[in-house]
Amino acid sequence: MQFKDLVFTPRQIGSGFGSHTEINGFVLSVQASSMSYCTPREDLASVDDYASFEIAVWEADGDRNWVTRDFIDDLNDDVAGWQTREDIDSVIQKLLVIKK
């Protein structure tokens, strides 16, 4: 699995796009909109028009235990902004091999 395999849908709140993908017991959230930490920080017509995205990772058990910082170096928050497609591919690979 890679970034190109994620399925994006229009956001339910506001404009832009979002993807929630369950991977190995975790949910990877990837967002892009004027309300997200992405480039450009605008509501665009296509996911292809974004250069970077806001991401978050939480346990898929329903309690929404945020674990984003376990997958992004030097992160001190529950979300990581301005992540490139390559950065997201790296997180996906870490999620695919983690033993929960």
KAURBEL-V904948 format. One record per pair of residues at least 4 apart in sequence whose C-alpha atoms are under 6 Angstrom apart, sorted by the first residue. I is the first residue (numbers start at 1). GAP is how many residues later the second one is. If there is no record, write none. Layout:
BEGIN
i:I gap:GAP
i:I gap:GAP
END
This chain:
BEGIN
i:2 gap:87
i:3 gap:86
i:7 gap:12
i:8 gap:9
i:8 gap:10
i:8 gap:11
i:9 gap:8
i:9 gap:9
i:10 gap:6
i:10 gap:7
i:11 gap:4
i:11 gap:5
i:11 gap:6
i:11 gap:7
i:15 gap:28
i:16 gap:16
i:16 gap:17
i:16 gap:27
i:17 gap:14
i:17 gap:15
i:18 gap:12
i:18 gap:13
i:19 gap:10
i:19 gap:11
i:20 gap:8
i:20 gap:9
i:21 gap:6
i:21 gap:7
i:22 gap:4
i:22 gap:5
i:25 gap:35
i:26 gap:32
i:26 gap:33
i:26 gap:34
i:27 gap:30
i:27 gap:31
i:27 gap:33
i:28 gap:28
i:28 gap:29
i:29 gap:26
i:29 gap:27
i:30 gap:24
i:30 gap:25
i:31 gap:22
i:31 gap:23
i:32 gap:4
i:32 gap:6
i:32 gap:21
i:33 gap:8
i:33 gap:9
i:33 gap:10
i:34 gap:7
i:34 gap:8
i:34 gap:9
i:36 gap:18
i:37 gap:17
i:37 gap:44
i:37 gap:45
i:38 gap:14
i:38 gap:15
i:38 gap:16
i:38 gap:44
i:39 gap:11
i:39 gap:12
i:39 gap:13
i:52 gap:30
i:52 gap:31
i:52 gap:32
i:53 gap:29
i:53 gap:30
i:54 gap:26
i:54 gap:27
i:54 gap:28
i:55 gap:24
i:55 gap:25
i:56 gap:12
i:56 gap:23
i:57 gap:9
i:57 gap:10
i:57 gap:11
i:58 gap:6
i:58 gap:7
i:58 gap:8
i:58 gap:9
i:59 gap:5
i:59 gap:6
i:68 gap:10
i:69 gap:6
i:71 gap:20
i:83 gap:4
END
